[in-house]
Structure formats: C-alpha cells, structure tokens
Amino acid sequence: MDKVKDPSRTPEDEIVRLVQEHQPALLRLCFVYLHDQALAEDAVQETFLKAYRHLDRFRGEASEKNWLSKIAINCCRDLTRSAWWRHTDRRITPDMLPEPSAQPTERDDTLTVAIMRLPRRLREAVVLYYLEDMTARDIAATLRISQQAVSNRLARARKALRQALNEEGEQDE
C-alpha cells in the first residue's frame, strides 16, 4: 500500500509503475463496463490521468488496485452519463471482446454474453469479484456500498446467470 508514498520515486516513476502493474486489469474492467474497446482504452487513460493528478492524495487506506478501480468505475460512469453515450449503438458480441490468453470454449462465450447482459450493478459486482479477484469488502469500498449489498448483488447475479445459462442450454437441445 505504501508503494505510492515512496519518497525516492518521482510521481512520473510512480504512475509508470501503476500503469505497468494495473493497466490490463483496468482495461478488462472498463471494457466489461462500457462494451467498447476504444471507450475502455479512453476510460483507462482518463483513470491514470486522474490518478496522476491526485497521487499526493492517495492515503493508502485502500490498496492501489481498489483506488484505481474506483477511479476507473467513476470514469466509466461519467462516460455513460454523457449525451453522446445515449446516442450510440453499444451492442456487443463475443468476437468484439479482447483476445484471451487461452482459446475460449463455446461455454466461455455464452457466459461472457450472459455477464454482459446483466444489469450494470450486478455486472460490476461480478466483474470485480470474479475477474478482478476483489473481496466483498474491497468491492464495497470501491463501489461505496455495504458488504451486504455486494453479497446481495453477487447472489442475484449468480441466479440470473444460472437461469440464462440454463435457458441457453435448453435452446441448444
């Protein structure tokens, strides 16, 4: 947690280190949130700009990952609130997703699409918990909600995903 507070490093050194360590995870988070690679890249860039501007305010109460995730989510929310956002086509297909390190199976594609179709609040919880490996406590701090709300969102998301995957399986038969 005190990596950012290292007095021997310049703010430029710190932001370079943060980008190297956290950019892939933040890009994945923003992509799942925004459903668009270019917008996700813009949101990640904006995240690091905001982090750089406010590096001196990082108190180390949360991990760097949580701090940056919170900034990234806020950047994504800002984008979705803009008038431009309401007038664009944001439908997503699995072939629009960034390339995975391993070849996905058909079930992976089905799960990804099901996650993308979840309501924003449920999708946020799923992405932070399963893709970013955050704890319920960290997610609560990042989203500024209670741990109980995180648990409820995850439970509702699991139920919705189970139902969506069961329906998909029935259609294949």
Secondary structure, DSSP 8 states (H G I E B T S, - for coil): -TTTT-TTS-HHHHHHHHHHHHHHHHHHHHHHHHS-HHHHHHHHHHHHHHHHHTGGG--SSS-HHHHHHHHHHHHHHHHHHSHHHHTS-----GGGS---SS---HHHHHHHHHHHTS-HHHHHHHIIIIIS---HHHHHHHHTS-HHHHHHHHHHHHHHHHHHHHHHHHHH-
